[in-house]
Amino acid sequence: MYGGTESVDIQIWTPPVQAYASFVGMWLTMIFRISGIRIIRAGTHQQGARAMRPPSRVVATRALVPALLLFAAGESLGWWSAAAARRAKTVTTTGLPTKPDPARDCSWGPAVWCSGLPSVVCEETKTCADLPETVKPTPNAGLQAWAKVALRMRRAAKEARNKPLDVLFLGDSITEALRGTAGGVPDSHYSNRGTKRLFKEVFGETVLALGISADRTQHLLQRLVTGELAGLQPKIVVLLIGCNNLATNTNNEIAQGVTAAVSYLRGAFKQLSTHIVVMAVLPQARCLRDEAGSVTICRPDIGNRIRGTNSALETNLHGISEATFLDCASSVLEEGAPDPPSYLLRDGLHPTHLGYRHIWAMCLIPELKKHGFVPRSGIEDS
């Protein structure tokens, strides 16, 4: 489909390593410089004390040589520490297109992974410039610690390499909660109330959840194309992403972003025959609430927005044998009810401990069983 492929170097920053290296290098540089000065002074003082006259050139030279060596070592360490502060880990990602296919220009774009998009998506995006932000891999600038959390996800994935992996969960805060964290920080709503424990009890140890709070489709794509999943061999991937795009993107743009992620996963796990379960955006309450129960924002039309996005996504995925579209709306929203109950969605958006049980028991696990997954324990017994 493409004229060729290339390797792309992506920099991943590691602030703790840089800080330690820079700090150690700075102090060693100072110690070496001071030592050099003291050697010169000591040599000068010793020669002057012996002969009561200015030091000879020979003695001065003998003191100068080790001093210069120490200065050179100090300057080298100074350069090394400065370089360490700028150093980044580089991951090479192969398989990105180098030039567009004239017959299908919308399937290519600089730093964009949207290969394999079905024709229905291409109808509205005739050129690379027309591609929406939802399909362009981008770091999440809205979350200050995003790079650090993304690195943690990468490390967690690395630990799971070459190990049995029945199900891989990918997404945003709803997925990150399965790790007992929010934005990389332990979160009482999930860790203390047993969601992390329930997740392991039901799905076992051969599962992995990789999610970052506030991620949108373009942020997940950034994680994917920079090698987060390298070496993983999942039998099933559960993808849930897109709800954070509702505030800034249209229904079709969100559907295109999710479809782009599906396209990447299809290519990444093609040799493994991995099946991808694409979960629809879950229902939300019209008004969201904070920890104290106060209303933070109201979106009267959010129900229609979510249904429209899910409809567009289902259309995009039609005919893709490796992917299944799964709408779990009925597990958290009763028919005819305007909002999900608060005992299932604690703030109108994020599932409670009981909410996860409903989604898994009524919707997700029955689908996973169709693709060979056997839960570790019955959800009703956990």
Number of C-alpha atoms within 10 A of each C-alpha: 13 17 10 12 12 13 13 16 13 16 13 16 17 16 15 11 13 18 15 14 17 21 15 13 22 19 15 17 24 15 14 21 20 15 17 22 16 14 19 20 14 13 17 17 14 13 16 14 11 10 10 10 9 13 18 12 9 9 14 16 14 13 20 18 14 15 21 17 14 21 21 16 16 24 19 14 22 20 15 18 24 17 14 19 19 14 17 16 10 13 16 13 16 14 15 21 23 16 15 19 15 13 8 16 16 24 28 26 22 13 16 23 26 27 22 16 22 20 13 13 20 16 9 12 17 14 16 15 11 11 23 17 16 29 28 22 25 18 18 19 10 9 14 10 13 20 18 17 19 24 16 16 21 20 12 16 20 15 12 19 15 11 12 14 18 22 24 21 21 22 24 26 24 22 23 23 27 24 23 22 21 24 22 21 10 14 15 13 18 22 19 12 15 15 24 18 17 20 23 19 17 21 20 17 14 15 19 23 21 25 29 28 20 21 24 26 30 28 25 30 27 23 20 21 25 21 16 23 23 15 15 19 23 26 20 25 26 22 24 23 31 30 24 17 20 17 10 10 15 16 21 20 24 29 29 28 30 29 26 27 27 26 21 19 20 21 12 19 19 12 9 12 13 21 22 26 22 24 23 25 21 26 27 25 21 18 17 19 18 12 8 7 10 11 13 10 11 12 13 12 9 17 16 12 17 20 18 16 23 24 16 19 25 20 15 21 22 12 11 14 9 17 21 18 19 19 19 19 19 15 22 24 19 12 10 6 8 14 18 24 17 17 14 22 23 21 23 22 20 20 26 20 21 16 21 22 22 20 19 19 17 16 18 20 18 14 16 20 11 9 14 11 16 16 17 13 14 13 18 9 7 11
